[in-house]
Amino acid sequence: MGSGQCPEPVYIFMISLKGLRKKAWDLQSIYVRRFAKGICFTCDIKKDWLRECDAGHYLHGDALDFELEKNIRCQCKRCNNHLSGNSGIFLSRLIKQIGYDPTDELLEKKHKIRKFTREELEGLVETYKRKITDLA
């Protein structure tokens, strides 16, 4: 997936749940970074979306890994890794974007364990493949 394009077809029924979750995350990450065109959510600096950006979280947790609309945004590696997500700015901008109630929902979900089914993960893989293709 180095090129940022949808990877070659993979027979997802042969992948472990852990592998399927990683595949769904990788595709979501590509989508988030490409959709934002490499513009960091927390510092507004445009970077190479493929090499210099991450799909950053406001909050981490099993239940929040695929909360794209509420929790995940494109971040440059500096903000995401070296500034620990630049969380103060991330939260401030997230509240401006989606409001207080959705951010409160994230806090409620943070410590919950979420086990995704094979069907859910396969659905996420297909959804993000389609979204990436639609960006092209």
N, C-alpha and C positions, 0 to 999 in steps of 0.2 A: 504493500500500500504506500510505498514511498512517494509515488507521483501525486498522491492526493485524489486520484480517480477511484471509481468503484473498482474493487479488486475483481479478479477473475471469479467466475462462479465457484462456489464451494458447496459441497454436499453437506449442508448443515445438520442433517440427521446423523452424520458420522462424528460430529464434534461433541466433546464432553460439555456439560453445563457450564463449567468454568471457562472453557474455550469459547463457547457461544456467548457468554457474558462479555468476555474480552472483545470478541468480534463486534458485538453491538456497541460497546463503549468506543472502540476504535473508529467505527463508522460515525457515531454521534460526534466524536471529537473532530473528525474531518469536516462534517457538516457545520458545526458551530464555528470553526475557524474560517472556513471558506465563506459562509454566510456573512460573517462580520468583515470579510475582506482584510483580515489581519489587523483590524483596528482594536487595540486593547480597551476593554471595558473600563478599566480603572485609571489609565493614564492617557488615553486617546492617541497614543503614538501608533502609527501604522508600521507593521513589521511584515516580514515574509510569513504568511499564514502557515506554511508547511514546516518551516525550519525554526522559526523564532516565536511561535505562539503555542499555547496550550488551551485546552478546554478547562477553564478554571471554575471551581465551586465556591459558592458562598459558604455552605456548610457541607461537611462530609458525612457519609453514613450510607449503609446498604439501601435504605429506603429512598435515598435522595439521588442516587447515581444517574437516574434517567428522568429527573425533574427538569427537563430542558427549559421550559418556559419560565420556571420560577428560580432555578438554582444555578444554571450553568451558562457561562459567557466566555467569549474569547478573551484571553489575557496573554500579554507578552510574558516570556519566561522570567524576566526581571520581576514583574509584579507578582506572578504566581509562585515562583520558587524563592527568589531572594528576599521578597517583601512579605512572604507567607500569605499570599493571596491579596495583599493590600486590603484587608477585610473591612476596615472602616470606610474607605471610599467605595468599596464594592457594595456594602450594605446601603450606604447613602444613595448611590445611584440606582440600586435595585428597588429601593422603596419609591424613588421618583418614577421608576419605570412601571412597577407592578402594584405598588401600594403596600400598606401595612399588613392587611389581613393575609395575603399570600406569604409574606415573610414570616409571620407568626405561625402559619401552618408548617413551614419548613422547620421551625424550632420544635414544634410538637412531634414531627416525624423523625427528628435527628437521631434519637436513640432506639428507634424501632428497627427490628430485624425484618428485612424484606427478602423473601425467597422467591425469585422469579421462576416461573415454570418454563419448560422448554418452548411451549407454544408462545408465551409472552416474549421470550428472547428472540425466537425466530421472527415474530412479528416486528420487533424493533429492528432487527437486521434488515428485513425487507423494507420497512419504513424509511430507514436512513439511506439505504441504497437508492430508493426512489427520490428522496429529497436531494441527494447529491447529484443525481442525474438531472433533476429539474433545475439545478443551479447553473448547469453548463450552458 
